[in-house]
Amino acid sequence: MSESTTPFENLRSQLETASSYVDVAPDVLDRLSHPERVLETNLTIERDDGTLERFPAFRSQFNGDRGPYKGGIRYHPDVTREEVVALSGWMTYKCALVDVPFGGGKGGIVVDPAALSTAELERLTRAYGTELRPLVGEDRDIPAPDVNTGPREMNWLKDTYETLEGTTAPGSFTGKALETGGSEGRVEATGRSTVIAAREAFEYLGRNLDDATVAVQGYGNAGWISAKLAAEAGATVVAVSDSRGAIVDRDGLDPIAVKEHKDETGSVVGFADAEPFADDALLTMDVDLLIPAALENAVDAELAADVQADVISEAANGPTTPAADEVLLENEVFYVPDILANAGGVVVSYYEWVQNRQRVSWSEERVNRELEETIVAAFDALVETLESIASDDPRTAAYVIAIDRVAAAAERNGTWP
């Protein structure tokens, strides 16, 4: 990577670029470009061998003008305070873009979860939940899963919160197991919105997704679900990757079989009938659709110059740098920005929260139908904004919509005291 920009610097750059199209005062934009508060704590747990170990942890509440803070919790050795702040900012504008009545939050623990036993992970998660207790709640801050977390961790957090508070509050966390108030469709939501957004982009360009070739970087939940749903839509998935490497088969991979292989072996590498491939080479393959579904800054300006995909649908948060955006636009690569493409997770988390508050359950069919309507409406608004501001930059158009909505809410709320 030739660039050294951080995720937070990228967020600030994106907001500044879009602000020139929005009637927002510099002092208001400054306020909307920084978090309202950040919890920084150290969690110390007893390991199975009796020793103690400390784990830094964070929770950023970026903006609550449009509703309770909302955002995932990730477990990863590279988690930093600045990364969590940036992710909470992206969540703020993601919620605004898809018009979900939430603000933005994000959390993380500096840990390699693979190095801990299940019992150690539970102790760590409950220690984190204890620190979060004063900040979270159904009407305050509603965490959800993210990298290396899922229903299990959300259930531990929910149980910790409910036990300490002496209450029942299933809406305090989303992304839970179905048996404890989770929503149908939540597991597939991020990948589903990524593919819906890609389909809309292809239609906007006068093309069809069902005859497209696809490469997917990252084969976690968002990546493999994106691959599966793209294949179900008629596309041909020719390459996928994970942290250990990439594989390619120009005749097409079976996403489900690849997932089963990864579950058995720990990696997509070594999948039968597929050739090994370099991860960076996957990002520059000659395909119709590229889905970055790993971590931030996967595509910088240098790599962007070699991108051959016609469309990018960003399943990951912040996978391209601002400088890379400029190169992609010059090369006429149409990209669906992350705050739209991967918004399915927070949209269905909102549906889960609504179901929990009303003590009702929706069918998977209803969840998927409502999600599709929301993503299509957001894409249509993005296209209309592109035309209204006479720009060819989808990310700027997305932020124009989002900033306008957050700034309007901030103005209505006023400043107090």
C-alpha positions in Angstrom: 0.0 0.0 0.0 1.4 3.4 -1.0 -1.0 5.5 1.0 -0.9 6.0 4.8 -4.4 7.5 5.3 -6.4 6.2 8.2 -10.1 5.3 8.1 -10.9 8.4 10.1 -9.0 10.6 7.7 -10.9 9.0 4.8 -14.2 9.7 6.5 -13.3 13.3 7.1 -12.2 13.6 3.4 -15.5 12.1 2.2 -17.6 14.5 4.4 -15.6 17.5 3.3 -16.0 16.6 -0.4 -19.7 16.2 -0.1 -20.2 19.3 2.1 -19.7 21.6 -0.9 -23.0 20.4 -2.3 -24.9 20.8 1.0 -26.1 24.0 2.7 -24.3 23.3 6.0 -22.2 25.8 8.0 -18.5 24.9 8.6 -19.1 24.9 12.4 -22.0 22.4 12.0 -19.9 20.2 9.7 -17.1 20.2 12.2 -19.5 19.0 14.9 -20.8 16.3 12.6 -17.3 15.1 11.7 -16.3 14.1 15.3 -17.7 11.6 17.8 -19.8 12.8 20.7 -18.1 10.4 23.1 -15.7 7.5 23.1 -15.4 4.8 25.8 -11.8 3.6 26.1 -11.3 0.8 28.7 -9.0 -2.1 29.6 -10.7 -5.5 30.1 -8.7 -7.9 32.3 -9.9 -11.5 32.5 -8.5 -14.7 34.0 -7.3 -17.1 31.3 -8.0 -20.8 31.6 -4.5 -21.4 33.0 -5.1 -18.9 35.9 -3.0 -16.0 34.5 -4.5 -12.6 33.9 -4.5 -10.8 30.5 -5.5 -7.3 29.6 -7.4 -6.4 26.4 -8.0 -2.8 25.3 -11.6 -2.1 24.2 -13.6 0.8 22.8 -17.1 2.0 22.1 -17.6 5.2 20.0 -20.9 7.0 19.9 -20.5 9.3 16.9 -23.9 11.0 16.5 -27.3 10.6 18.0 -29.3 13.4 16.3 -31.5 11.0 14.4 -32.0 8.4 17.1 -30.2 5.9 19.4 -26.6 5.0 18.5 -26.3 1.9 16.4 -23.3 -0.1 15.3 -21.4 -3.4 15.5 -18.7 -4.8 17.8 -15.7 -6.3 16.3 -13.0 -8.6 17.8 -9.7 -8.2 16.0 -6.1 -7.7 16.9 -5.8 -4.6 14.7 -8.7 -2.7 16.3 -7.8 0.9 17.2 -9.6 3.8 18.7 -9.4 5.7 15.5 -10.8 2.8 13.5 -13.7 2.5 15.8 -14.4 6.2 15.6 -14.3 6.1 11.8 -16.6 3.1 11.7 -19.1 4.8 14.0 -19.1 7.9 11.7 -19.7 5.7 8.6 -22.6 4.1 10.5 -24.1 7.5 11.3 -24.3 8.4 7.6 -25.2 4.9 6.5 -28.3 5.0 8.7 -29.2 8.5 7.4 -28.7 7.4 3.7 -31.1 4.4 4.1 -33.4 6.5 6.3 -33.2 4.3 9.4 -34.0 6.3 12.6 -30.7 5.6 14.3 -27.4 7.4 15.0 -24.0 5.9 14.6 -21.9 3.8 17.0 -19.2 1.2 16.9 -17.2 -0.9 19.3 -14.2 -3.2 19.3 -11.9 -5.3 21.4 -8.2 -5.7 20.6 -8.1 -9.5 20.6 -7.5 -12.5 18.3 -10.6 -14.5 19.2 -9.0 -17.7 17.7 -6.4 -17.5 20.5 -9.0 -17.7 23.2 -11.2 -20.7 24.4 -14.9 -20.4 24.3 -15.0 -19.9 28.1 -12.3 -17.1 27.8 -14.3 -15.4 25.1 -17.4 -15.5 27.2 -15.6 -13.9 30.2 -14.1 -11.2 27.9 -17.5 -10.5 26.3 -19.2 -10.2 29.7 -16.5 -8.0 31.0 -17.0 -5.7 28.0 -20.8 -5.8 28.5 -20.3 -4.7 32.1 -18.3 -1.7 30.9 -21.0 -0.9 28.3 -23.8 -1.1 30.7 -24.1 2.6 31.5 -24.1 3.5 27.8 -26.3 1.0 26.1 -30.0 0.2 26.1 -33.0 -0.1 23.8 -33.3 3.7 23.6 -29.6 4.7 24.0 -27.2 2.6 22.1 -27.9 -0.8 20.4 -24.8 -2.8 19.5 -24.7 -5.6 16.9 -22.3 -8.1 15.5 -19.3 -7.2 13.3 -16.0 -8.8 12.4 -15.5 -12.1 14.4 -18.7 -11.7 16.4 -22.1 -13.1 15.9 -25.3 -14.2 17.7 -23.4 -16.0 20.4 -21.6 -12.8 21.5 -24.7 -10.7 21.2 -26.6 -13.2 23.5 -23.8 -13.0 26.1 -23.9 -9.2 26.0 -27.7 -9.1 26.2 -27.8 -11.6 29.1 -25.1 -9.5 30.9 -27.0 -6.3 30.5 -30.4 -7.8 31.5 -28.9 -9.5 34.5 -27.2 -6.4 35.8 -30.2 -4.2 35.1 -32.7 -6.7 36.5 -34.9 -6.5 33.4 -35.8 -8.0 30.1 -34.7 -5.9 27.2 -34.2 -7.9 24.0 -34.0 -4.7 21.9 -30.8 -3.7 23.7 -28.7 -5.7 21.2 -29.4 -7.0 17.7 -28.0 -9.8 15.6 -29.1 -12.3 18.3 -30.1 -15.9 17.9 -33.7 -16.4 16.7 -34.5 -18.2 20.0 -33.7 -15.0 22.0 -35.3 -12.4 19.8 -33.2 -12.3 16.7 -34.7 -11.6 13.3 -35.2 -13.8 10.3 -33.0 -12.7 7.4 -30.4 -11.0 9.7 -27.5 -13.4 8.8 -27.8 -12.8 5.1 -28.7 -9.1 5.3 -25.4 -7.5 4.5 -24.6 -9.8 1.6 -28.2 -9.5 0.3 -28.0 -5.7 0.2 -24.6 -5.8 -1.5 -26.1 -7.9 -4.3 -29.3 -5.9 -4.5 -27.2 -2.7 -4.8 -25.0 -4.4 -7.5 -28.1 -5.5 -9.4 -29.4 -1.9 -9.4 -26.1 -0.6 -10.5 -26.0 -3.0 -13.5 -29.5 -2.0 -14.4 -28.6 1.7 -14.2 -25.7 1.0 -16.6 -28.1 -0.8 -19.0 -26.7 -4.3 -18.2 -27.8 -7.4 -16.4 -26.2 -9.0 -13.3 -27.3 -12.5 -14.4 -24.6 -12.7 -17.1 -21.8 -11.1 -15.0 -18.6 -12.5 -13.7 -17.8 -11.8 -10.1 -14.8 -11.7 -7.8 -15.2 -11.6 -4.0 -12.4 -10.4 -1.7 -13.1 -11.8 1.8 -15.1 -14.9 2.6 -16.5 -14.1 6.0 -20.3 -13.8 6.4 -20.7 -10.8 4.1 -18.4 -12.2 1.4 -19.7 -15.7 1.2 -23.4 -14.6 1.3 -22.7 -12.1 -1.4 -21.1 -14.8 -3.5 -24.0 -17.2 -2.9 -26.7 -14.7 -3.7 -24.9 -13.4 -6.8 -24.7 -17.0 -8.1 -28.4 -17.5 -7.3 -29.1 -14.3 -9.4 -27.4 -16.0 -12.4 -23.9 -14.4 -12.1 -20.7 -16.6 -12.3 -18.4 -16.3 -9.3 -14.9 -16.9 -10.6 -12.7 -16.0 -7.7 -12.9 -15.6 -3.9 -10.4 -15.0 -1.2 -9.8 -15.0 2.6 -6.9 -13.9 4.8 -4.8 -16.9 3.7 -5.1 -16.5 -0.1 -7.4 -16.6 -3.1 -8.7 -19.2 -5.5 -9.9 -18.8 -9.1 -12.0 -21.0 -11.5 -13.0 -19.2 -14.7 -15.7 -21.8 -15.3 -17.3 -20.8 -12.0 -17.1 -21.7 -8.3 -19.8 -23.2 -6.2 -20.0 -20.6 -3.3 -21.7 -23.1 -1.0 -19.1 -25.8 -1.6 -16.3 -23.3 -1.1 -17.9 -22.3 2.2 -18.1 -25.9 3.3 -14.4 -26.3 2.4 -13.5 -23.3 4.4 -15.5 -24.5 7.4 -13.6 -27.8 7.3 -10.1 -26.5 6.6 -10.1 -22.9 7.8 -9.5 -21.4 4.4 -10.8 -21.2 0.8 -7.3 -22.2 -0.3 -7.0 -25.7 -1.5 -10.6 -26.0 -2.8 -10.8 -28.8 -5.3 -10.6 -27.8 -9.0 -9.7 -24.2 -8.3 -6.3 -22.6 -8.8 -4.4 -20.6 -6.1 -4.3 -16.9 -6.7 -2.8 -13.8 -5.1 -5.3 -11.6 -3.1 -4.2 -8.4 -4.8 -4.5 -10.0 -8.2 -8.1 -10.9 -7.4 -8.8 -7.2 -6.9 -7.5 -6.4 -10.4 -9.0 -9.4 -12.2 -10.9 -8.8 -15.5 -14.4 -9.3 -14.1 -17.7 -7.5 -14.4 -18.3 -7.1 -10.6 -15.9 -6.8 -7.8 -17.1 -7.2 -4.2 -14.5 -6.1 -1.6 -15.7 -7.8 1.6 -12.7 -7.7 3.9 -11.3 -4.8 5.9 -10.6 -1.1 5.3 -8.3 0.4 2.7 -8.0 -2.7 0.5 -7.9 -0.6 -2.6 -5.5 2.4 -2.7 -4.8 4.7 -5.7 -2.0 2.5 -7.0 -4.0 -0.6 -7.0 -7.1 1.2 -8.3 -5.2 2.0 -11.5 -5.2 -1.7 -12.3 -8.8 -2.5 -11.4 -10.6 -4.0 -14.4 -14.0 -4.5 -12.9 -16.9 -2.5 -14.4 -18.8 -2.3 -11.1 -17.7 -2.4 -7.5 -20.2 -3.1 -4.7 -18.6 -2.5 -1.3 -19.6 -5.1 1.2 -16.7 -4.0 3.6 -16.6 -0.7 5.4 -14.2 1.8 3.8 -12.5 -0.7 1.4 -11.3 2.1 -1.0 -9.4 5.3 -0.1 -10.5 8.7 -1.4 -7.5 8.8 -3.7 -8.6 5.4 -5.1 -12.1 6.8 -5.7 -10.6 9.5 -8.0 -8.7 6.9 -10.0 -11.8 4.6 -10.3 -13.9 7.5 -11.5 -11.3 8.5 -14.1 -11.3 4.9 -15.4 -15.2 4.9 -15.5 -15.6 2.2 -12.8 -19.0 2.6 -11.2 -18.9 1.8 -7.5 -21.8 1.5 -5.0 -20.4 3.0 -1.8 -20.2 1.0 1.4 -22.8 3.1 3.2 -25.4 1.9 0.7 -24.1 -1.5 -0.4 -23.6 -3.0 3.0 -26.4 -1.2 4.8 -28.5 -4.4 4.9 -27.1 -5.3 8.2 -28.2 -2.2 10.0 -31.5 -2.1 8.1 -32.5 -5.6 9.3 -31.0 -4.8 12.8 -33.6 -2.0 12.8 -36.3 -4.5 11.9 -35.1 -6.7 14.7 -35.3 -3.8 17.1 -38.8 -3.0 16.0 -39.9 -6.6 16.4 -38.3 -6.7 19.9 -40.0 -3.5 21.0 -43.4 -4.7 19.7 -42.9 -8.3 20.9 -43.7 -9.6 17.4 -41.9 -11.7 14.8 -41.7 -11.1 11.1 -41.4 -13.8 8.4 -38.2 -14.0 6.4 -40.2 -13.2 3.3 -41.3 -9.9 4.9 -37.9 -9.0 6.1 -36.3 -9.6 2.7 -39.1 -7.7 0.9 -38.8 -4.7 3.2 -35.0 -4.8 2.9 -35.2 -4.8 -0.9 -37.6 -1.9 -1.0 -35.3 0.1 1.3 -32.1 -0.5 -0.7 -33.8 0.1 -4.0 -35.2 3.4 -2.7 -31.8 4.5 -1.4 -30.2 3.6 -4.8 -32.8 5.6 -6.7 -32.2 8.6 -4.4 -28.5 8.3 -5.0 -29.0 8.3 -8.8 -31.3 11.3 -8.5 -28.7 13.1 -6.4 -26.0 12.3 -8.9 -28.0 14.0 -11.6 -29.0 17.0 -9.4 -25.4 17.8 -8.4 -24.1 17.0 -11.9 -21.5 14.6 -10.5 -20.3 11.2 -11.5 -19.2 10.2 -8.0 -21.7 7.9 -6.2 -19.9 8.2 -2.9 -20.3 12.0 -2.9 -23.9 11.7 -3.9 -24.5 9.3 -1.0 -22.9 11.6 1.5 -24.8 14.6 0.2 -28.1 12.8 1.1 -26.8 11.6 4.4 -25.2 14.9 5.6 -28.3 16.8 4.6 -30.5 14.5 6.8 -28.2 14.5 9.8 -27.7 18.2 9.6 -31.4 18.8 9.4 -32.0 16.7 12.5 -29.2 18.5 14.3 -30.8 21.9 13.4 -34.2 20.8 14.6 -32.8 19.5 17.9 -30.9 22.7 18.5 -27.9 23.1 20.8 -28.3 22.7 24.6 -27.2 23.9 27.1 
